Amino acid sequence: MKNLEKAFALFDAYNRNSPEHLVHEGTEYPAEYFYAIKLHEWVTKLAPEASESLLLASRAQHIGRWEIARNTYEEGRVGYLKWRTDLSKFHASKAAEIMESVGYDAETIERVQQIIRKQKIKADDEVQTMENALCLVFLEYQYDDLIAKTSEEKMIIILQKTWAKMSDPGRNQALSLHYSDEGKRLINMALSAP
């Protein structure tokens, strides 16, 4: 078994501990395991020749996300940003720990951590590919659930921010996804707004 396969197996085993579950096409999955697999699929679709570091980062991007709960931080944007920063550090640290255990060198581990922390996002093609893939996972698997509990005004802002995070390859894939009627309507409104 190669290091990559060993790392994937350990990342997946860790994410199968996710306490939140979801049902997709009649099958129940631990949520973070499901999203990690889908993120990896999007990365390989966007970058068929993806480096080993990008593949590793795709499978560990949100590893153990449930371990740092949002409600342990203050409400509002400041609390949200602090939570996201702490999560990013946690994911990078957990990925490094697992990669080290299967024999990865310090250089590869550091590169994976850079991608997970989304450093130099607009200047680094691999980090941008990861961001595109994250946005596509959101649009394909989480968007409709968010529509159901979010005001139209806020959804339009969320969609505009999502669009701004993506580069052209991500946007082109996003436009090719199948959306609910309400999902389509909101995307059209978000993209046509000044």
DAKALIN-V181412 format. One record per residue. N is the residue number from 0. RES is the residue in three letters. SS is DSSP state (alpha for helix, beta for strand, coil for the rest). PHI is phi in whole degrees, 0 to 359 (999 if undefined). Layout:
BEGIN
N&RES&SS&PHI, N&RES&SS&PHI
END
This chain:
BEGIN
0&MET&coil&999, 1&LYS&coil&286, 2&ASN&alpha&305, 3&LEU&alpha&301, 4&GLU&alpha&295, 5&LYS&alpha&296, 6&ALA&alpha&297, 7&PHE&alpha&304, 8&ALA&alpha&300, 9&LEU&alpha&287, 10&PHE&alpha&301, 11&ASP&alpha&296, 12&ALA&alpha&299, 13&TYR&alpha&297, 14&ASN&alpha&289, 15&ARG&coil&291, 16&ASN&coil&280, 17&SER&coil&306, 18&PRO&coil&288, 19&GLU&coil&273, 20&HIS&beta&240, 21&LEU&beta&220, 22&VAL&beta&246, 23&HIS&beta&232, 24&GLU&coil&49, 25&GLY&coil&83, 26&THR&beta&245, 27&GLU&beta&270, 28&TYR&beta&226, 29&PRO&beta&296, 30&ALA&alpha&303, 31&GLU&alpha&292, 32&TYR&alpha&295, 33&PHE&alpha&301, 34&TYR&alpha&293, 35&ALA&alpha&295, 36&ILE&alpha&295, 37&LYS&alpha&292, 38&LEU&alpha&297, 39&HIS&alpha&300, 40&GLU&alpha&299, 41&TRP&alpha&293, 42&VAL&alpha&300, 43&THR&alpha&290, 44&LYS&alpha&286, 45&LEU&alpha&287, 46&ALA&coil&224, 47&PRO&coil&304, 48&GLU&coil&257, 49&ALA&coil&305, 50&SER&coil&292, 51&GLU&alpha&299, 52&SER&alpha&297, 53&LEU&alpha&293, 54&LEU&alpha&297, 55&LEU&alpha&298, 56&ALA&alpha&298, 57&SER&alpha&297, 58&ARG&alpha&274, 59&ALA&alpha&243, 60&GLN&coil&307, 61&HIS&coil&239, 62&ILE&coil&304, 63&GLY&coil&65, 64&ARG&alpha&307, 65&TRP&alpha&293, 66&GLU&alpha&285, 67&ILE&coil&237, 68&ALA&coil&283, 69&ARG&alpha&301, 70&ASN&alpha&287, 71&THR&alpha&269, 72&TYR&coil&243, 73&GLU&coil&297, 74&GLU&coil&294, 75&GLY&alpha&91, 76&ARG&alpha&295, 77&VAL&alpha&298, 78&GLY&alpha&297, 79&TYR&alpha&297, 80&LEU&alpha&295, 81&LYS&alpha&296, 82&TRP&alpha&299, 83&ARG&alpha&297, 84&THR&alpha&295, 85&ASP&alpha&296, 86&LEU&alpha&299, 87&SER&alpha&303, 88&LYS&alpha&296, 89&PHE&alpha&297, 90&HIS&alpha&300, 91&ALA&alpha&296, 92&SER&alpha&292, 93&LYS&alpha&295, 94&ALA&alpha&299, 95&ALA&alpha&298, 96&GLU&alpha&301, 97&ILE&alpha&291, 98&MET&alpha&297, 99&GLU&alpha&298, 100&SER&alpha&294, 101&VAL&coil&256, 102&GLY&coil&104, 103&TYR&coil&286, 104&ASP&coil&279, 105&ALA&alpha&299, 106&GLU&alpha&295, 107&THR&alpha&294, 108&ILE&alpha&299, 109&GLU&alpha&298, 110&ARG&alpha&296, 111&VAL&alpha&298, 112&GLN&alpha&296, 113&GLN&alpha&300, 114&ILE&alpha&293, 115&ILE&alpha&300, 116&ARG&coil&280, 117&LYS&coil&56, 118&GLN&coil&284, 119&LYS&coil&55, 120&ILE&coil&307, 121&LYS&coil&279, 122&ALA&coil&262, 123&ASP&coil&246, 124&ASP&alpha&302, 125&GLU&alpha&291, 126&VAL&alpha&294, 127&GLN&alpha&293, 128&THR&alpha&300, 129&MET&alpha&299, 130&GLU&alpha&297, 131&ASN&alpha&303, 132&ALA&alpha&296, 133&LEU&alpha&299, 134&CYS&alpha&296, 135&LEU&alpha&291, 136&VAL&alpha&298, 137&PHE&alpha&302, 138&LEU&alpha&295, 139&GLU&alpha&279, 140&TYR&alpha&241, 141&GLN&alpha&237, 142&TYR&alpha&301, 143&ASP&alpha&298, 144&ASP&alpha&296, 145&LEU&alpha&290, 146&ILE&alpha&304, 147&ALA&alpha&297, 148&LYS&coil&237, 149&THR&coil&229, 150&SER&coil&294, 151&GLU&alpha&302, 152&GLU&alpha&301, 153&LYS&alpha&290, 154&MET&alpha&298, 155&ILE&alpha&296, 156&ILE&alpha&297, 157&ILE&alpha&300, 158&LEU&alpha&295, 159&GLN&alpha&296, 160&LYS&alpha&292, 161&THR&alpha&299, 162&TRP&alpha&298, 163&ALA&alpha&294, 164&LYS&alpha&287, 165&MET&coil&273, 166&SER&coil&263, 167&ASP&alpha&306, 168&PRO&alpha&301, 169&GLY&alpha&293, 170&ARG&alpha&297, 171&ASN&alpha&298, 172&GLN&alpha&294, 173&ALA&alpha&299, 174&LEU&alpha&289, 175&SER&alpha&268, 176&LEU&coil&288, 177&HIS&coil&270, 178&TYR&coil&243, 179&SER&coil&294, 180&ASP&alpha&303, 181&GLU&alpha&292, 182&GLY&alpha&299, 183&LYS&alpha&297, 184&ARG&alpha&302, 185&LEU&alpha&293, 186&ILE&alpha&296, 187&ASN&alpha&300, 188&MET&alpha&295, 189&ALA&alpha&297, 190&LEU&alpha&280, 191&SER&alpha&265, 192&ALA&coil&290, 193&PRO&coil&294
END
